[in-house]
Amino acid sequence: MTGRANGRGVVVTITGPIACGKTELLDAAAAKADAITLRAVCSAEEQALPYALIGQLIDNPALASHALEPACPTLPGEHLSPEAENRLRSDLTRTLLALAAERPVLIGIDESHANALCLLHLARRVGSARIAMVLTELRRLTPAHSQFQAELLSLGHHREIALRPLSPKHTAELVRAGLGPDVDEDVLTGLYRATGGNLNLTRGLINDVREAWETGGTGISAGRAYRLAYLGSLYRCGPVPLRVARVAAVLGQSANTTLVRWISGLNADAVGEATEILTEGGLLHDLRFPHPAARSVVLNDMSAQERRRLHRSALEVLDDVPVEVVAHHQVGAGLLHGPKAAEIFAKAGQELHVRGELDTASDYLQLAHQASDDAVTGMRAEAVAIERRRNPLASSRHLDELTVVARAGLLFPEHTALMIRWLGVGGRSGEAAGLLASQRPRAVTDQDRAHMRAAEVSLALVSPGTSGPDRRPRPLTPDELANLPKAARLCAIADNAVMSALRGRPELAAAEAENVLQHADSAAAGTTALAALTALLYAENTDTAQLWADKLVSETGASNEEEAGYAGPRAEAALRRGDLAAAVEAGSTVLDHRRLSTLGITAALPLSSAVAAAIRLGETERAEKWLAQPLPQAIQDGLFGLHLLSARGQYSLATGQHESAYTAFRTCGERMRNWGVDVPGLSLWRVDAAEALLHGRDRDEGRRLVDEQLTRAMGPRSRALTLRVQAAYSPPAKRVDLLDEAADLLLSCNDQYERARVLADLSETFSALRHHSRARGLLRQARHLAAQRGAIPLLRRLGAKPGGPGWLEESGLPQRIKSLTDAERRVASLAAGGQTNRVIADQLFVTASTVEQHLTDVSTGSRPPAPAAELV
């Protein structure tokens, strides 16, 4: 204001993108100025009134004594004659100059380009007066206002202040001031990405985040304040940028400059100018919205009629785009009926299903079902198939409806086959068998018959108790498999693999299962993968089953329900590797966090594995609680029900109910023989029953069962478990060789829990033979392995005192064992078994120096960041 007091006027233009602080700077200047302040805002509404700015300026008590009463039109489209308009501008200028002679004047005008001629007349004459004009405007103006800008720049008393959006650094300072100094860097980065340095968006998002955090939320939540700030900023950009933003919102990820130009009807220069304004203001970036909430508020701000019009325009100009993009605009345009719409929605749903985008896929398939007048399309069944991957319990409500449709012959055979499988898994095997019988006569083509055969095999595996041994189906032939589409073919091959394993052909079963897992996409996940993993387990290929189960869970696209479905194979594989804690953890993801009824009869697998592991960990109360959970009655006729029966026997054995344990194992064996699935990869029922008889009087029956098991083909682990029980029935002198062989076999299959049991038996045997030194060494090894696996009952048997000071150290294992890496545990386990560093290195495919380093870390408790192991 010093310059104004000395009679030197100035015109200052504050330029910059939307919401970069122009108005705030103008407010700050007005607050500090010792002058009469006149303010005007050229809002969008008032821009239609040519002289509204003059009305705002003269509406000030300081001008009352100057009696300026211009006749300003107040209606849109109403104009003065050129002579009257010139007189109006002259009167305003003369009045303001007279006012400045009495006292300095500050004139502040937002969005000044809207009243260019009026302001230009005044700006040319303030150089010698005590007047400061401060104007704010967007940095880039439309060509219509270029003369105004050029005229201002030619004035000697004009100055320009160019503002820019907030930088990441300044945004971070603002965020920390609003949310606290300890805001995480990820939050700062995400918040800047969502605002682009736009001051209004930043403040709005800070308010939303603060409100969300106060109610327990986390991360970045864009709510009402952000949405309103975005919409306010967008409207201030003007009608052309607003139109561009609306078209971009409708196009979504398909938006590009050419499409926006075609749909909006604007020329290339207008689209380019508008895009630049939106980009500088942080409202768009490459025609993409900075946050989903921004796009959402723009879409919601349009009328339904305008949205439909833009979607229809998009359908007319889009070419060679993914089918789901076409489907999106089809919905937006309201074109929901007819064969063409049904075809588009069906293709979009199937494509998204393959990609694992289950929610949207299900929605499109439901639309396809509604759009088609042809009930046999099966879109309803495909939508339910996807919903089953997301929420089996919710999808089960559709089974009755689809069963009626299927019985009427209104579903394709491939969808009917799905229905049969779902009914079987849901414990409704009788209904499934009835549906299968009713549909066989309708299968007239080779493909139809192949679908019915696949359903027959699937049902027989899911619930073998519903059919006798004479009615067991044969596996699908190569010709039958060739007649099935990919997803159904992979599922049938997985079922064939299970059947091969149950018929004593483990090599074929493993090859078929791995083939399925290597070629199945996300759309074929779930039931197909579960069958393949089950085949690997029954083929006694535990390590491969574990690797594939972990891979399936870690892959992007696996739904929460599919992860729950994989819990069974993961728990069973961990149990067979002696990793008791991992088995309980895998099983408890299902048992502790969801209703078992959502998994149908497949719930028996994670339940049985977790129960068996909990018993070995000494958590019998937890095992009892799990066993008490209600399960479908049909589980007793299901394949996985055999696992549950075995787990109940294990619980009885652990609690001293030896007769009940024997009865459970014997019943399991009778069902296995009746169903034609008597393989050790499913259950070693003879060995378990013989172990229960060790505590009874019929030891001859126990010996007979063990001898019978030894005549059957078995994998290394099954043979080792059988030899251990055979040794228990043998004199001490004969036990050593049997137990030595069992220990070696268990070392090769990496089951350290069962190896600890064998070493414990071997220690007791050497003690009975008075080889005390050897017995003590084996005892230490057994304690070490038992403690490593957390097997408290076994540790008690080995003389450790759980709960006492240093009891883990007494067993030969430091307290820090729980924090060891998997590599360190494997090395420590092999070393505890007496293996040399070189032998351990060969077995684990690492160098001897790596083994030595792991052993050093285990013994000293220090573990520097481990380098990647060198492959030999």
DOGU-315587 format. One line per 5 residues: for each residue x, y, z of C-alpha. Coordinates in steps of 0.05 Angstrom, whole numbers. Layout:
BEGIN
X,Y,Z; ...
***
This chain:
BEGIN
0,0,0; 61,46,3; 59,56,-72; -14,73,-70; -3,125,-15
48,159,-59; 0,160,-118; 26,100,-156; -27,50,-176; -15,-22,-194
-51,-80,-227; -32,-149,-201; -55,-213,-235; -50,-276,-192; -50,-335,-240
-48,-409,-230; -89,-473,-235; -153,-486,-197; -147,-486,-121; -74,-468,-116
-85,-411,-66; -101,-351,-111; -161,-328,-72; -125,-339,-6; -68,-295,-29
-119,-242,-49; -153,-248,19; -86,-240,54; -71,-176,15; -139,-148,32
-130,-164,105; -64,-127,110; -83,-67,67; -99,-1,102; -149,17,48
-221,14,26; -230,-56,-1; -279,-71,-57; -290,-145,-74; -325,-182,-129
-329,-254,-149; -347,-273,-220; -383,-338,-206; -409,-383,-260; -480,-359,-249
-462,-285,-252; -421,-292,-315; -487,-296,-352; -503,-226,-326; -457,-179,-365
-454,-124,-312; -460,-163,-247; -388,-147,-229; -403,-72,-227; -462,-85,-182
-417,-123,-132; -364,-68,-131; -411,-10,-118; -448,-48,-64; -403,-17,-11
-420,36,41; -356,74,23; -387,91,-45; -454,114,-17; -433,187,-15
-411,185,-88; -482,171,-112; -463,122,-167; -527,90,-191; -514,58,-259
-571,22,-294; -542,-48,-293; -584,-101,-329; -598,-160,-284; -625,-211,-332
-585,-259,-376; -581,-236,-448; -601,-163,-430; -551,-113,-458; -542,-38,-459
-529,3,-521; -456,16,-537; -464,88,-515; -497,69,-448; -446,15,-436
-387,62,-448; -419,113,-401; -428,60,-348; -354,41,-350; -333,114,-349
-378,130,-289; -349,71,-250; -277,91,-266; -290,164,-248; -323,145,-182
-266,99,-161; -213,151,-179; -251,202,-136; -254,153,-79; -179,139,-85
-165,213,-78; -194,209,-8; -165,143,13; -125,85,-18; -169,32,-52
-158,-43,-61; -201,-76,-113; -200,-152,-110; -234,-193,-164; -236,-268,-171
-241,-300,-241; -230,-232,-272; -232,-254,-345; -308,-259,-341; -315,-182,-344
-256,-166,-387; -277,-101,-420; -302,-67,-357; -238,-84,-319; -193,-65,-376
-223,5,-378; -207,14,-304; -139,-19,-306; -113,29,-359; -128,88,-313
-104,67,-244; -30,79,-256; -31,149,-227; -82,136,-172; -78,104,-104
-113,41,-130; -88,-30,-128; -126,-79,-172; -114,-152,-154; -143,-201,-203
-143,-277,-200; -150,-321,-261; -132,-388,-289; -63,-389,-320; -91,-413,-387
-150,-376,-416; -194,-391,-476; -178,-352,-540; -237,-306,-526; -199,-274,-469
-130,-271,-501; -139,-196,-518; -153,-181,-445; -91,-217,-423; -48,-184,-476
-73,-115,-458; -57,-126,-384; 13,-149,-400; 25,-85,-440; 11,-40,-380
73,-13,-346; 41,-16,-277; 19,-89,-286; 52,-146,-246; 38,-220,-249
46,-271,-193; 44,-343,-218; 24,-396,-167; 32,-471,-174; -1,-530,-140
27,-556,-75; 90,-597,-82; 95,-666,-48; 137,-633,7; 86,-578,20
29,-628,17; 64,-670,70; 72,-609,115; -2,-594,108; -20,-666,122
24,-671,184; -6,-607,210; -75,-636,202; -64,-709,221; -3,-708,266
73,-710,256; 77,-786,253; 37,-798,190; 64,-858,151; 100,-844,85
51,-889,48; -6,-845,71; 31,-782,49; 45,-812,-19; -26,-837,-29
-56,-771,-6; -13,-731,-55; -32,-779,-111; -106,-768,-96; -101,-692,-95
-46,-673,-144; -27,-613,-101; -97,-584,-105; -105,-545,-41; -180,-555,-34
-175,-630,-48; -119,-636,2; -158,-602,57; -220,-641,42; -184,-708,42
-148,-691,107; -216,-678,139; -243,-744,113; -182,-783,136; -182,-751,205
-256,-767,213; -245,-839,191; -185,-848,238; -224,-822,297; -275,-878,287
-222,-932,281; -210,-931,206; -142,-937,172; -110,-915,107; -139,-861,62
-214,-854,62; -243,-805,12; -310,-782,38; -358,-724,32; -307,-668,41
-262,-694,-15; -321,-706,-62; -349,-636,-51; -280,-605,-59; -270,-642,-124
-337,-622,-152; -327,-550,-130; -259,-547,-164; -287,-578,-227; -344,-528,-234
-295,-470,-225; -257,-494,-286; -315,-475,-331; -364,-511,-376; -314,-540,-426
-269,-574,-375; -332,-598,-340; -356,-631,-404; -288,-664,-415; -287,-691,-344
-356,-720,-352; -338,-756,-416; -274,-782,-384; -315,-807,-325; -362,-846,-370
-305,-875,-412; -264,-895,-351; -200,-932,-369; -217,-927,-443; -212,-851,-443
-164,-819,-492; -162,-751,-526; -192,-777,-591; -251,-811,-558; -264,-751,-513
-264,-706,-573; -312,-750,-612; -362,-760,-555; -359,-689,-528; -366,-655,-596
-309,-608,-579; -252,-592,-626; -181,-615,-612; -158,-547,-586; -215,-541,-536
-203,-612,-510; -129,-599,-504; -139,-533,-467; -191,-564,-420; -148,-625,-407
-89,-580,-390; -131,-540,-340; -157,-604,-307; -88,-635,-304; -55,-573,-274
-111,-570,-223; -98,-642,-201; -167,-663,-225; -144,-710,-280; -79,-744,-300
-75,-771,-371; -152,-767,-370; -153,-813,-309; -183,-792,-243; -136,-786,-182
-183,-827,-138; -244,-872,-151; -286,-824,-108; -270,-768,-157; -297,-806,-216
-357,-829,-175; -377,-758,-156; -372,-734,-228; -417,-792,-252; -467,-779,-197
-469,-705,-213; -497,-720,-282; -569,-734,-296; -588,-805,-313; -608,-782,-382
-541,-749,-395; -503,-811,-371; -544,-856,-417; -531,-810,-476; -456,-810,-464
-454,-886,-456; -492,-894,-522; -443,-847,-555; -386,-889,-528; -416,-952,-557
-420,-918,-625; -347,-897,-627; -311,-952,-588; -276,-1004,-631; -230,-1063,-615
-238,-1058,-540; -245,-1114,-488; -315,-1142,-484; -322,-1122,-412; -314,-1049,-434
-371,-1057,-483; -413,-1091,-429; -400,-1032,-382; -427,-982,-433; -483,-1029,-451
-507,-1026,-378; -496,-951,-374; -536,-939,-437; -594,-980,-408; -590,-1032,-464
-603,-1093,-419; -648,-1138,-461; -644,-1180,-523; -598,-1234,-551; -542,-1185,-568
-540,-1157,-497; -542,-1227,-469; -483,-1248,-512; -442,-1188,-492; -456,-1197,-418
-441,-1272,-422; -374,-1261,-456; -356,-1206,-407; -373,-1249,-347; -334,-1308,-374
-273,-1265,-389; -273,-1234,-320; -283,-1302,-288; -219,-1326,-321; -183,-1265,-294
-209,-1278,-224; -252,-1215,-220; -308,-1253,-188; -355,-1198,-165; -361,-1164,-232
-362,-1230,-269; -421,-1254,-228; -459,-1189,-241; -450,-1194,-316; -472,-1267,-318
-534,-1250,-278; -548,-1195,-329; -538,-1245,-386; -588,-1291,-353; -639,-1234,-346
-626,-1208,-417; -639,-1274,-451; -707,-1304,-464; -674,-1372,-473; -671,-1408,-405
-622,-1461,-430; -565,-1411,-436; -542,-1432,-366; -519,-1362,-349; -553,-1369,-282
-513,-1432,-267; -448,-1398,-286; -464,-1339,-242; -477,-1386,-184; -411,-1421,-199
-375,-1356,-189; -415,-1338,-128; -395,-1405,-97; -323,-1384,-103; -339,-1321,-63
-390,-1347,-13; -414,-1420,-15; -465,-1408,40; -498,-1351,3; -498,-1388,-64
-531,-1450,-34; -598,-1414,-34; -598,-1420,-111; -590,-1496,-112; -663,-1512,-104
-683,-1465,-160; -629,-1492,-207; -646,-1564,-189; -717,-1554,-213; -692,-1522,-277
-643,-1578,-288; -695,-1633,-277; -739,-1598,-329; -682,-1605,-379; -671,-1530,-385
-597,-1530,-369; -540,-1551,-413; -508,-1617,-392; -445,-1581,-370; -485,-1539,-321
-524,-1599,-298; -458,-1634,-284; -439,-1575,-241; -504,-1580,-204; -492,-1654,-189
-424,-1638,-160; -450,-1581,-118; -506,-1623,-89; -456,-1678,-73; -407,-1631,-39
-465,-1599,-1; -483,-1667,29; -544,-1677,-16; -517,-1739,-51; -585,-1771,-58
-612,-1712,-96; -549,-1711,-138; -557,-1784,-156; -630,-1773,-174; -613,-1714,-219
-558,-1754,-253; -606,-1812,-267; -658,-1765,-295; -609,-1731,-343; -573,-1791,-371
-627,-1806,-423; -624,-1734,-447; -549,-1739,-462; -552,-1752,-537; -485,-1725,-562
-415,-1749,-545; -402,-1684,-507; -467,-1690,-468; -450,-1762,-448; -380,-1741,-428
-409,-1688,-381; -454,-1740,-349; -396,-1788,-341; -354,-1734,-308; -412,-1720,-260
-418,-1794,-245; -344,-1800,-227; -345,-1736,-186; -405,-1759,-146; -375,-1827,-134
-312,-1795,-106; -347,-1742,-64; -394,-1792,-33; -372,-1864,-46; -418,-1889,9
-479,-1876,-34; -460,-1931,-84; -437,-2003,-73; -371,-2032,-98; -406,-2061,-159
-430,-1992,-181; -364,-1956,-177; -352,-1919,-243; -289,-1926,-284; -245,-1866,-298
-261,-1824,-359; -227,-1848,-423; -182,-1803,-466; -239,-1798,-517; -288,-1777,-464
-240,-1726,-437; -228,-1698,-507; -302,-1683,-513; -303,-1637,-453; -286,-1562,-453
-222,-1542,-418; -249,-1526,-348; -293,-1589,-345; -236,-1631,-375; -186,-1608,-322
-236,-1623,-267; -248,-1692,-296; -173,-1706,-301; -166,-1685,-228; -221,-1734,-210
-186,-1787,-251; -123,-1773,-212; -159,-1784,-146; -187,-1849,-172; -118,-1871,-195
-90,-1858,-126; -147,-1896,-93; -137,-1955,-139; -64,-1961,-120; -31,-1926,-179
5,-1868,-144; 53,-1851,-201; -3,-1841,-251; -44,-1803,-199; 14,-1755,-185
27,-1743,-259; -46,-1728,-274; -54,-1683,-214; 8,-1641,-230; -15,-1635,-302
-80,-1605,-278; -47,-1557,-229; 1,-1533,-283; -53,-1517,-333; -112,-1495,-291
-128,-1421,-293; -163,-1382,-239; -231,-1399,-268; -216,-1474,-258; -192,-1464,-187
-229,-1485,-125; -259,-1554,-134; -211,-1575,-189; -150,-1555,-150; -176,-1588,-87
-185,-1654,-124; -115,-1650,-153; -84,-1635,-85; -124,-1693,-55; -97,-1739,-108
-25,-1719,-91; -38,-1733,-17; -70,-1801,-31; -11,-1817,-77; 34,-1802,-16
67,-1744,-53; 63,-1698,7; 118,-1648,-9; 89,-1634,-78; 19,-1626,-49
47,-1576,2; 83,-1535,-51; 22,-1530,-96; -25,-1514,-39; 20,-1457,-15
27,-1432,-87; -48,-1431,-98; -60,-1392,-34; -7,-1341,-49; -29,-1328,-120
-68,-1265,-134; -139,-1284,-152; -151,-1337,-101; -214,-1318,-64; -221,-1322,11
-267,-1382,3; -218,-1417,-42; -163,-1405,9; -209,-1438,60; -219,-1496,12
-143,-1505,6; -137,-1506,82; -153,-1581,84; -96,-1604,38; -48,-1554,70
-65,-1579,140; -60,-1652,120; 6,-1642,83; 35,-1605,144; 11,-1662,190
46,-1714,146; 110,-1673,148; 107,-1670,223; 97,-1595,224; 43,-1596,277
38,-1521,288; 29,-1508,213; -25,-1561,210; -64,-1529,267; -55,-1460,237
-80,-1482,168; -139,-1518,198; -157,-1463,246; -166,-1413,189; -230,-1452,175
-248,-1479,244; -241,-1414,283; -267,-1363,233; -326,-1392,194; -383,-1441,197
-361,-1509,173; -427,-1517,136; -402,-1468,83; -352,-1521,61; -401,-1579,60
-371,-1648,69; -302,-1623,50; -299,-1590,119; -279,-1658,147; -208,-1654,118
-183,-1590,153; -221,-1611,215; -189,-1680,220; -118,-1656,205; -122,-1599,255
-150,-1646,308; -95,-1697,298; -42,-1643,302; -72,-1610,364; -72,-1678,400
2,-1686,385; 15,-1616,411; -21,-1634,475; -81,-1589,461; -134,-1642,473
-186,-1592,497; -180,-1554,432; -186,-1618,393; -248,-1638,433; -280,-1570,419
-268,-1578,345; -296,-1648,344; -359,-1624,377; -376,-1576,320; -439,-1595,281
-426,-1625,212; -471,-1650,156; -497,-1721,168; -474,-1739,97; -401,-1734,118
-403,-1806,141; -416,-1827,68; -361,-1780,42; -289,-1795,26; -264,-1741,73
-308,-1770,128; -256,-1826,133; -205,-1774,156; -253,-1750,209; -266,-1821,233
-191,-1832,239; -183,-1766,277; -236,-1788,327; -197,-1852,337; -134,-1812,350
-171,-1770,402; -196,-1833,437; -126,-1863,435; -95,-1800,465; -147,-1798,521
-137,-1871,540; -201,-1897,508; -167,-1954,472; -228,-1995,456; -264,-1935,426
-202,-1919,386; -198,-1990,358; -272,-1987,339; -263,-1921,302; -202,-1946,264
-236,-2012,248; -299,-1977,223; -255,-1933,179; -222,-1995,150; -288,-2030,136
-313,-1970,98; -249,-1963,58; -252,-2037,38; -326,-2033,21; -316,-1970,-21
-254,-1998,-56; -208,-1942,-30; -163,-1983,16; -97,-1947,4; -46,-1923,56
-45,-1853,27; -116,-1844,52; -110,-1878,120; -64,-1929,153; -124,-1957,191
-92,-2025,203; -31,-1994,235; -74,-1947,277; -119,-2004,299; -58,-2047,317
-30,-1990,359; -96,-1985,396; -92,-2061,409; -23,-2054,441; -60,-2032,503
-112,-2088,499; -112,-2163,504; -119,-2182,430; -47,-2173,410; -51,-2229,359
-102,-2188,320; -54,-2129,323; 3,-2172,294; -43,-2197,240; -63,-2127,220
10,-2104,216; 30,-2165,176; -28,-2153,128; -7,-2080,119; 64,-2100,104
40,-2141,44; 11,-2078,12; 47,-2026,-30; 66,-1965,11; 106,-1902,7
166,-1889,53; 127,-1854,108; 72,-1906,110; 123,-1962,113; 161,-1927,168
98,-1920,211; 81,-1992,199; 152,-2015,219; 148,-1975,283; 84,-2011,305
112,-2078,281; 172,-2065,326; 126,-2054,385; 99,-2124,374; 169,-2154,368
221,-2175,420; 273,-2122,437; 328,-2158,398; 287,-2153,334; 264,-2082,344
329,-2048,329; 332,-2065,255; 259,-2048,245; 265,-1981,280; 331,-1964,245
298,-1974,178; 238,-1933,200; 283,-1876,223; 320,-1875,157; 255,-1874,117
227,-1817,159; 291,-1777,148; 282,-1782,73; 209,-1758,77; 224,-1704,128
173,-1723,181; 210,-1702,244; 152,-1715,291; 145,-1788,272; 221,-1794,271
222,-1769,342; 174,-1824,361; 217,-1876,327; 280,-1851,361; 243,-1852,428
224,-1925,416; 295,-1940,394; 323,-1907,457; 277,-1949,501; 297,-2011,462
372,-1999,472; 359,-1984,545; 323,-2051,552; 384,-2083,518; 429,-2046,568
463,-2005,515; 456,-1943,558; 505,-1897,522; 470,-1907,456; 402,-1900,490
421,-1832,520; 444,-1805,453; 380,-1826,419; 340,-1797,476; 373,-1729,466
358,-1731,392; 285,-1751,404; 277,-1695,455; 307,-1645,407; 260,-1664,350
199,-1668,395; 213,-1599,425; 225,-1571,356; 155,-1594,336; 124,-1573,402
100,-1644,417; 88,-1637,492; 59,-1707,504; 119,-1739,471; 166,-1694,511
133,-1717,575; 143,-1789,554; 216,-1773,542; 225,-1747,613; 222,-1672,600
183,-1629,650; 140,-1581,611; 130,-1516,648; 192,-1523,690; 251,-1476,683
293,-1491,623; 252,-1551,602; 264,-1537,529; 339,-1536,542; 333,-1603,578
305,-1632,514; 365,-1607,475; 331,-1548,442; 345,-1475,458; 286,-1429,474
299,-1390,410; 280,-1450,366; 212,-1419,352; 246,-1361,316; 289,-1403,270
280,-1398,195; 255,-1457,156; 325,-1469,127; 356,-1468,197; 304,-1517,223
317,-1565,166; 392,-1562,177; 384,-1569,253; 337,-1628,245; 385,-1666,199
444,-1650,244; 406,-1675,305; 395,-1740,267; 470,-1750,262; 481,-1728,190
547,-1695,170; 550,-1626,140; 567,-1655,72; 508,-1703,72; 461,-1647,96
487,-1602,40; 474,-1656,-12; 403,-1668,13; 384,-1595,16; 421,-1574,-48
464,-1522,-14; 538,-1515,0; 572,-1544,62; 592,-1474,83; 518,-1454,83
502,-1513,128; 559,-1493,174; 533,-1421,178; 462,-1444,194; 488,-1489,250
530,-1432,278; 469,-1386,278; 427,-1440,313; 478,-1453,367; 498,-1380,381
430,-1348,374; 458,-1296,325; 430,-1293,256; 456,-1239,209; 416,-1227,146
424,-1292,108; 449,-1290,36; 413,-1333,-15; 437,-1405,-11; 487,-1425,-64
462,-1481,-108; 509,-1539,-116
***
